[in-house]
Amino acid sequence: MPVEAIAFAEDLAGAAGLEAEAVGPEAEELRLGIVGAGKFGTTIARAAINAGYDVAMSASGPADDIALTLDVLAPGARAATTGEVVGHADIVILAVPTHRFRELPPDLFGGKILIDAMNYWEPVDGVDDELAGAPDGTSMVVQERFPSARVVKSLNQLGYHELEEQPRPSGAPGRIAIGAAGDDRMAVRAVMRLIDRLGFDPVDAGPLKNGLALEPDGSPFAVTYTADELAERVRSDGGLR
């Protein structure tokens, strides 16, 4: 990761009294859960398995309904119920169509790090005034729905093609950055470790409301950034309020 991005993350972490050692590999948690078994969810699953994660996945129906899909599209991932996924993992990625997150019980993710990888898109999600008009980003609405979860906005910046085709080893030229915004500083650090292991440069984007700067702007294709470029975007667009 570029020095500027590390310094940015360390400055934010220091304000919360965190020690730099918290990002070390000895703290790595390798049990990952994914709620949502569409193209994006299965792409993340493949990447995570390649990075050494133990992955359990669920969809809206019975686990048996997606078992064959996972055998083909994400070999090594285990089909499970959503409750089993939450019990299995300390980090859970929420990768369902955005309009469906309210179908999940508010206490489902209690105490878990919940990565909100969803993007509200009206052609798919329909008109949703609460999400469309959220002044501090849609992840604040997700946090309100799951008040006991440690919500981090991340993994939503890229499409599944970029996630599949663009990972690079740490320090490699041309490595793409992915931001992580959350109010729980330790949760953000854990997500940053995940991003790095998946093959991307993690950038600490500050508090959860800065997740607004990570949401797509309506462009038909995902915009990619280096770590320095993304840190600057968060500073200017998110404002680090």
ZAFI-182792 format. One record per residue: x, y, z of N, C-alpha, C, CB in turn. Coordinates in steps of 0.05 Angstrom, whole numbers, padded with zeros to 5 digits, always signed. Glycine has a CB too. Layout:
BEGIN
XYZXYZXYZXYZ
...
REM end
This chain:
BEGIN
+00017-00024+00000+00000+00000+00000+00018+00025+00000-00019+00000+00024
+00011+00046-00016+00027+00070-00015+00029+00082+00012+00017+00090-00035
+00052+00095+00017+00057+00107+00044+00035+00127+00051+00084+00120+00045
+00026+00143+00031+00005+00163+00038-00020+00150+00048+00000+00180+00013
-00028+00128+00036-00053+00114+00044-00050+00103+00072-00061+00093+00024
-00026+00091+00078-00021+00080+00104-00023+00103+00125+00006+00066+00106
-00010+00125+00119-00010+00147+00138-00038+00157+00143+00008+00170+00128
-00054+00159+00122-00082+00167+00125-00097+00149+00144-00096+00168+00097
-00094+00123+00140-00107+00103+00157-00097+00105+00185-00103+00075+00146
-00071+00109+00189-00060+00110+00216-00069+00135+00231-00029+00109+00215
-00072+00157+00216-00082+00181+00229-00110+00178+00240-00081+00205+00210
-00127+00165+00224-00154+00161+00233-00155+00141+00256-00171+00151+00210
-00139+00120+00254-00139+00099+00275-00128+00111+00301-00123+00075+00266
-00108+00128+00298-00096+00139+00322-00116+00156+00338-00072+00156+00315
-00134+00169+00324-00154+00185+00338-00172+00168+00355-00170+00201+00318
-00175+00143+00348-00191+00125+00364-00175+00109+00384-00207+00106+00345
-00149+00115+00386-00133+00101+00406-00124+00073+00398-00147+00100+00432
-00123+00067+00372-00116+00041+00364-00086+00039+00361-00129+00034+00337
-00075+00015+00363-00047+00010+00359-00042+00000+00331-00036-00010+00380
-00020+00007+00319-00014-00001+00292-00013-00032+00289+00012+00010+00283
-00006-00045+00311-00004-00074+00309-00030-00088+00303+00007-00085+00335
-00052-00073+00306-00078-00086+00302-00082-00094+00273-00100-00066+00309
-00066-00084+00254-00069-00091+00226-00051-00115+00219-00064-00068+00208
-00036-00126+00237-00017-00147+00231-00031-00173+00224+00001-00152+00254
-00018-00190+00210-00030-00215+00201-00037-00234+00224-00011-00230+00183
-00025-00230+00248-00032-00247+00270-00061-00243+00280-00013-00242+00293
-00072-00220+00272-00100-00214+00280-00120-00223+00259-00103-00184+00285
-00110-00235+00237-00128-00242+00215-00149-00263+00223-00111-00252+00192
-00173-00257+00214-00195-00276+00218-00203-00287+00191-00220-00262+00233
-00203-00313+00188-00206-00325+00162-00233-00340+00159-00184-00344+00157
-00252-00335+00176-00279-00346+00172-00297-00324+00160-00291-00357+00198
-00306-00328+00136-00321-00307+00122-00349-00318+00115-00306-00298+00097
-00369-00301+00119-00396-00307+00111-00405-00288+00089-00415-00306+00135
-00421-00299+00070-00432-00282+00049-00462-00288+00047-00418-00288+00022
-00478-00267+00050-00507-00269+00047-00514-00258+00020-00522-00254+00070
-00521-00276+00002-00526-00269-00026-00509-00285-00044-00522-00239-00030
-00521-00301-00061-00506-00319-00078-00509-00313-00108-00514-00348-00073
-00512-00287-00114-00513-00279-00142-00485-00277-00153-00527-00252-00145
-00482-00263-00176-00456-00261-00190-00435-00248-00172-00459-00245-00216
-00443-00226-00158-00424-00212-00141-00416-00230-00117-00436-00186-00131
-00436-00242-00104-00429-00258-00081-00411-00282-00088-00455-00269-00068
-00417-00295-00110-00400-00318-00117-00372-00310-00126-00414-00335-00139
-00370-00286-00138-00344-00276-00146-00327-00270-00121-00346-00250-00163
-00339-00257-00101-00325-00252-00076-00317-00278-00063-00343-00236-00057
-00335-00298-00064-00329-00324-00052-00305-00337-00065-00353-00343-00054
-00303-00337-00091-00280-00348-00105-00254-00334-00097-00283-00347-00135
-00255-00307-00096-00232-00292-00089-00223-00297-00060-00237-00262-00092
-00243-00299-00042-00237-00304-00014-00225-00332-00010-00262-00301+00003
-00236-00352-00024-00225-00379-00021-00197-00380-00031-00243-00399-00037
-00191-00367-00053-00164-00365-00064-00145-00352-00044-00163-00351-00091
-00156-00334-00028-00140-00319-00008-00138-00335+00019-00152-00292-00003
-00150-00358+00020-00147-00374+00044-00170-00373+00064-00123-00367+00058
-00192-00361+00056-00214-00358+00074-00232-00383+00074-00231-00334+00067
-00244-00389+00096-00264-00410+00099-00291-00396+00095-00262-00425+00127
-00305-00402+00073-00328-00387+00065-00354-00403+00067-00324-00377+00036
-00374-00391+00080-00401-00402+00080-00419-00381+00067-00410-00409+00109
-00439-00391+00051-00456-00373+00036-00485-00381+00039-00448-00373+00007
-00502-00361+00038-00531-00367+00038-00545-00350+00017-00543-00361+00066
-00569-00358+00010-00587-00343-00007-00614-00342+00006-00589-00356-00036
-00634-00333-00008-00660-00329+00004-00675-00355+00009-00678-00311-00013
-00668-00376-00006-00682-00402-00002-00666-00421+00015-00688-00414-00029
-00673-00447+00014-00659-00467+00029-00630-00470+00019-00673-00494+00027
-00613-00479+00037-00584-00482+00029-00581-00502+00006-00568-00491+00053
-00597-00523+00005-00594-00542-00016-00599-00530-00044-00614-00565-00011
-00614-00508-00044-00621-00496-00070-00596-00483-00083-00642-00475-00067
-00576-00476-00068-00553-00463-00080-00528-00481-00079-00547-00437-00065
-00530-00505-00068-00507-00522-00065-00494-00528-00092-00515-00548-00051
-00510-00535-00112-00499-00542-00138-00487-00517-00151-00521-00553-00156
-00500-00494-00148-00489-00469-00158-00461-00463-00147-00508-00445-00152
-00458-00467-00121-00433-00462-00109-00412-00482-00117-00435-00462-00078
-00420-00507-00121-00401-00527-00131-00389-00519-00158-00415-00555-00134
-00405-00505-00174-00396-00497-00201-00382-00470-00200-00419-00497-00220
-00394-00450-00187-00385-00423-00188-00366-00415-00166-00408-00404-00189
-00368-00429-00143-00350-00422-00121-00342-00447-00106-00365-00402-00102
-00328-00465-00120-00320-00490-00107-00303-00485-00082-00304-00508-00126
-00312-00499-00061-00299-00495-00035-00316-00479-00016-00273-00481-00039
-00334-00463-00026-00353-00449-00009-00375-00469+00000-00366-00424-00023
-00385-00465+00024-00406-00483+00035-00433-00470+00035-00398-00492+00063
-00453-00483+00024-00480-00473+00025-00491-00477+00053-00498-00488+00004
-00505-00456+00063-00515-00456+00090-00540-00438+00091-00494-00447+00111
-00554-00440+00114-00575-00421+00118-00562-00395+00127-00595-00431+00140
-00577-00373+00126-00566-00347+00134-00559-00348+00163-00586-00324+00128
-00574-00361+00180-00567-00363+00208-00541-00378+00212-00589-00377+00223
-00537-00399+00197-00512-00414+00198-00489-00398+00189-00514-00440+00182
-00493-00382+00168-00471-00364+00158-00463-00345+00180-00480-00349+00133
-00482-00333+00193-00476-00314+00214-00461-00327+00237-00501-00300+00225
-00470-00352+00244-00457-00366+00266-00429-00375+00258-00473-00390+00273
-00423-00379+00233-00398-00389+00223-00377-00367+00223-00400-00400+00195
-00384-00342+00217-00365-00321+00210-00365-00298+00229-00371-00311+00182
-00342-00286+00232-00339-00261+00246-00343-00237+00228-00312-00259+00261
-00338-00241+00202-00343-00220+00182-00363-00231+00163-00316-00212+00167
-00385-00216+00158-00406-00224+00140-00409-00203+00119-00433-00229+00156
-00410-00211+00094-00414-00193+00072-00443-00194+00063-00395-00200+00048
-00456-00171+00063-00484-00169+00055-00484-00162+00026-00500-00149+00072
-00491-00181+00008-00489-00177-00021-00516-00185-00034-00466-00194-00032
-00538-00176-00022-00564-00181-00034-00573-00156-00049-00585-00188-00012
-00593-00158-00067-00604-00134-00079-00613-00115-00057-00628-00140-00098
-00606-00089-00059-00609-00071-00037-00637-00070-00026-00601-00043-00045
-00657-00073-00042-00685-00070-00033-00693-00094-00015-00704-00069-00056
-00676-00114-00012-00683-00138+00003-00671-00139+00031-00676-00162-00012
-00653-00120+00038-00640-00123+00064-00660-00120+00087-00619-00102+00067
-00682-00107+00083-00702-00104+00104-00718-00129+00109-00722-00081+00097
-00714-00150+00093-00727-00176+00097-00713-00191+00119-00728-00192+00072
-00689-00183+00127-00673-00197+00147-00679-00186+00175-00643-00195+00141
-00679-00203+00195-00686-00194+00223-00666-00173+00233-00686-00218+00242
-00675-00153+00247-00657-00131+00256-00635-00141+00275-00673-00110+00270
-00639-00162+00289-00619-00172+00308-00601-00194+00296-00632-00182+00333
-00604-00200+00271-00590-00223+00259-00560-00221+00261-00598-00225+00230
-00549-00197+00257-00520-00194+00256-00508-00183+00281-00512-00177+00232
-00521-00187+00304-00512-00175+00329-00483-00181+00335-00529-00184+00351
-00466-00161+00339-00438-00164+00346-00420-00171+00323-00436-00185+00366
-00431-00177+00299-00415-00184+00276-00406-00160+00261-00431-00203+00258
-00383-00163+00247-00374-00143+00227-00391-00148+00202-00343-00144+00222
-00406-00129+00194-00424-00132+00171-00415-00113+00149-00454-00126+00180
-00405-00124+00128-00396-00108+00105-00420-00103+00087-00373-00122+00089
-00428-00077+00085-00449-00070+00067-00437-00066+00039-00464-00044+00077
-00440-00086+00022-00429-00085-00005-00451-00079-00025-00416-00112-00012
-00474-00068-00016-00496-00063-00033-00495-00035-00045-00522-00068-00018
-00507-00032-00068-00511-00006-00080-00540-00003-00089-00492-00001-00105
-00553+00019-00080-00580+00024-00088-00581+00033-00117-00593+00046-00070
-00597+00018-00133-00600+00024-00161-00629+00022-00169-00582+00005-00179
-00641+00044-00175-00670+00045-00179-00681+00026-00200-00678+00073-00187
-00668+00021-00222-00678+00002-00242-00681-00026-00231-00661+00001-00266
-00665-00033-00211-00667-00060-00198-00683-00059-00173-00639-00071-00193
-00678-00039-00157-00690-00038-00129-00717-00023-00128-00671-00024-00111
-00725-00010-00150-00749+00005-00149-00745+00032-00135-00771-00011-00136
-00765+00047-00134-00764+00073-00120-00764+00069-00090-00787+00092-00129
-00744+00078-00077-00742+00076-00047-00733+00103-00037-00721+00053-00039
-00752+00118-00027-00747+00146-00019-00726+00147+00003-00772+00159-00011
-00727+00128+00022-00708+00128+00044-00680+00125+00034-00715+00107+00065
-00675+00106+00016-00648+00102+00006-00640+00124-00013-00646+00075-00008
-00657+00132-00031-00651+00152-00051-00644+00179-00037-00673+00156-00071
-00657+00184-00015-00653+00210-00002-00636+00210+00023-00680+00222+00005
-00622+00187+00027-00605+00185+00051-00582+00206+00050-00594+00156+00054
-00582+00226+00067-00562+00247+00065-00534+00239+00071-00570+00270+00083
-00531+00218+00087-00504+00208+00094-00498+00180+00083-00502+00207+00125
-00512+00173+00061-00507+00148+00048-00525+00126+00058-00478+00140+00052
-00528+00106+00041-00547+00084+00047-00538+00066+00069-00551+00068+00022
-00512+00065+00075-00502+00048+00097-00512+00058+00124-00472+00047+00097
-00518+00083+00126-00530+00093+00151-00557+00081+00155-00531+00124+00152
-00572+00077+00134-00598+00064+00135-00595+00035+00143-00614+00067+00108
-00575+00022+00131-00569-00006+00138-00562-00009+00167-00546-00017+00120
-00546+00010+00178-00538+00009+00206-00563+00013+00224-00518+00031+00212
-00581+00030+00216-00606+00033+00231-00622+00008+00231-00622+00056+00220
-00622-00007+00209-00637-00032+00208-00625-00053+00226-00638-00042+00179
-00598-00054+00227-00584-00074+00243-00567-00059+00264-00565-00092+00225
-00580-00049+00285-00566-00031+00304-00544-00044+00320-00586-00020+00323
-00545-00071+00323-00524-00084+00339-00501-00095+00322-00536-00107+00355
-00503-00091+00295-00481-00099+00277-00460-00078+00275-00493-00106+00249
-00436-00086+00268-00414-00067+00265-00411-00062+00235-00387-00079+00278
-00427-00044+00224-00429-00041+00196-00405-00025+00184-00455-00026+00189
-00395-00036+00162-00373-00023+00147-00382-00022+00118-00346-00038+00151
-00381+00001+00106-00387+00004+00077-00361-00003+00062-00397+00032+00070
-00362-00024+00045-00339-00032+00030-00347-00052+00009-00317-00043+00049
-00328-00057-00010-00331-00077-00031-00353-00071-00051-00336-00104-00019
-00364-00047-00049-00386-00039-00067-00376-00023-00091-00406-00024-00052
-00351-00015-00091-00341+00004-00111-00337-00009-00138-00315+00016-00102
-00331-00035-00138-00324-00049-00163-00346-00069-00171-00297-00063-00160
-00348-00074-00197-00365-00095-00206-00351-00122-00203-00373-00090-00235
-00366-00143-00208-00354-00170-00205-00332-00175-00225-00376-00191-00207
-00333-00162-00248-00312-00166-00267-00285-00155-00257-00318-00152-00294
-00286-00131-00245-00261-00119-00234-00251-00136-00211-00266-00091-00226
-00269-00145-00194-00260-00161-00171-00248-00187-00180-00284-00167-00153
-00257-00198-00203-00247-00223-00213-00220-00219-00227-00267-00236-00232
-00217-00197-00242-00195-00194-00261-00173-00176-00251-00206-00184-00286
-00177-00160-00230-00158-00139-00223-00142-00143-00198-00172-00114-00221
-00144-00165-00183-00128-00168-00159-00098-00168-00165-00136-00193-00143
-00082-00157-00147-00053-00156-00150-00040-00161-00123-00044-00128-00161
-00016-00172-00123-00002-00176-00097+00003-00149-00084+00024-00191-00102
+00006-00149-00058+00012-00125-00043+00038-00112-00054+00015-00130-00013
+00036-00086-00060+00060-00072-00070+00063-00072-00100+00084-00083-00058
+00046-00087-00114+00048-00089-00143+00038-00063-00156+00032-00113-00154
+00051-00055-00178+00042-00031-00192+00014-00035-00203+00061-00024-00214
-00001-00014-00204-00028-00015-00215-00049-00028-00197-00027-00030-00240
-00042-00031-00171-00062-00044-00153-00085-00024-00148-00048-00051-00126
-00109-00034-00151-00133-00018-00147-00140-00016-00117-00157-00030-00162
-00150+00007-00109-00158+00012-00081-00187+00007-00077-00150+00041-00073
-00193-00002-00053-00221-00005-00043-00223+00008-00016-00230-00035-00043
-00243+00025-00012-00246+00039+00013-00263+00023+00033-00259+00066+00009
-00260+00030+00058-00276+00019+00080-00283+00041+00099-00260-00005+00095
-00309+00046+00103-00318+00067+00120-00335+00055+00143-00335+00088+00105
-00330+00062+00167-00346+00052+00190-00340+00066+00215-00340+00022+00193
-00359+00066+00233-00356+00079+00259-00340+00062+00279-00383+00087+00270
-00340+00036+00275-00325+00018+00293-00297+00015+00280-00340-00010+00296
-00277+00027+00293-00250+00028+00282-00238+00000+00279-00233+00046+00299
-00242-00017+00298-00231-00044+00297-00244-00060+00274-00235-00059+00323
-00270-00056+00270-00283-00069+00247-00272-00059+00221-00314-00063+00248
-00267-00033+00219-00255-00023+00194-00228-00035+00189-00252+00008+00196
-00212-00038+00210-00185-00050+00207-00187-00079+00198-00170-00049+00234
-00207-00094+00208-00210-00122+00200-00218-00123+00170-00232-00136+00217
-00236-00105+00161-00244-00105+00134-00220-00097+00116-00267-00085+00130
-00203-00079+00125-00180-00071+00110-00161-00095+00106-00165-00048+00124
-00159-00112+00126-00142-00136+00122-00154-00154+00101-00139-00151+00149
-00180-00157+00102-00194-00173+00082-00189-00162+00054-00224-00174+00087
-00192-00136+00050-00187-00123+00024-00159-00129+00014-00192-00093+00025
-00140-00126+00031-00112-00131+00024-00108-00160+00015-00093-00124+00047
-00119-00179+00030-00116-00207+00023-00130-00214-00003-00127-00225+00045
-00151-00199-00010-00165-00204-00035-00150-00193-00059-00193-00192-00034
-00129-00177-00054-00113-00167-00076-00116-00138-00083-00117-00183-00099
-00126-00122-00064-00131-00093-00069-00119-00077-00046-00161-00088-00072
-00113-00051-00052-00103-00033-00032-00125-00022-00015-00087-00010-00045
-00125-00027+00012-00146-00017+00029-00141+00012+00036-00149-00034+00054
-00163+00027+00037-00162+00056+00045-00183+00060+00067-00167+00075+00021
-00174+00069+00090-00193+00076+00112-00207+00102+00104-00177+00079+00139
-00233+00099+00099-00249+00122+00090-00261+00138+00113-00270+00113+00071
-00255+00131+00138-00266+00145+00160-00293+00135+00170-00269+00174+00153
-00309+00152+00181-00335+00142+00193-00354+00133+00172-00347+00165+00209
-00375+00119+00182-00394+00106+00164-00407+00125+00145-00415+00091+00180
-00413+00149+00153-00426+00168+00135-00408+00176+00112-00435+00193+00150
-00382+00172+00114-00365+00176+00091-00368+00155+00070-00336+00177+00100
-00383+00134+00076-00389+00114+00056-00404+00126+00032-00406+00092+00068
-00416+00149+00035-00429+00162+00013-00410+00168-00009-00442+00189+00023
-00385+00174-00003-00364+00179-00023-00356+00154-00038-00340+00192-00011
-00363+00130-00027-00356+00105-00040-00378+00094-00058-00349+00084-00019
-00401+00107-00056-00424+00098-00072-00421+00107-00101-00451+00109-00060
-00431+00091-00120-00428+00098-00149-00443+00124-00155-00438+00075-00166
-00433+00137-00176-00445+00163-00184-00464+00160-00208-00424+00183-00191
-00471+00136-00215-00489+00132-00237-00474+00125-00263-00505+00155-00241
-00448+00125-00263-00433+00119-00287-00438+00089-00295-00402+00123-00283
-00438+00083-00321-00444+00055-00329-00422+00036-00322-00449+00054-00358
-00398+00045-00317-00376+00028-00311-00363+00037-00284-00355+00028-00333
-00353+00017-00270-00340+00024-00244-00315+00040-00249-00333-00002-00229
-00311+00061-00233-00287+00077-00234-00266+00066-00215-00293+00107-00228
-00242+00062-00224-00221+00051-00206-00202+00073-00198-00206+00028-00220
-00190+00070-00174-00171+00090-00163-00147+00075-00151-00186+00107-00142
-00125+00090-00150-00103+00081-00133-00110+00088-00105-00076+00094-00142
-00094+00079-00086-00099+00085-00058-00098+00115-00052-00080+00070-00040
-00078+00128-00064-00075+00157-00060-00099+00172-00072-00049+00168-00072
-00107+00164-00096-00130+00177-00109-00156+00173-00093-00133+00167-00137
-00160+00149-00083-00184+00144-00068-00184+00159-00041-00188+00114-00063
-00161+00160-00028-00159+00175-00003-00166+00205-00007-00131+00173+00009
-00157+00216-00030-00163+00244-00036-00192+00247-00042-00145+00253-00059
-00204+00228-00056-00233+00230-00062-00249+00230-00037-00241+00207-00080
-00242+00213-00018-00257+00212+00007-00253+00238+00023-00247+00188+00024
-00229+00249+00023-00224+00275+00036-00242+00297+00025-00195+00282+00034
-00243+00298-00002-00258+00320-00015-00288+00315-00016-00247+00324-00042
-00296+00291-00025-00325+00286-00029-00338+00278-00002-00328+00264-00049
-00325+00260+00013-00336+00252+00038-00332+00273+00060-00324+00226+00047
-00311+00288+00057-00307+00310+00076-00297+00302+00103-00332+00325+00080
-00294+00275+00108-00286+00265+00134-00298+00281+00156-00255+00267+00136
-00325+00283+00155-00339+00299+00174-00338+00288+00202-00368+00302+00166
REM end
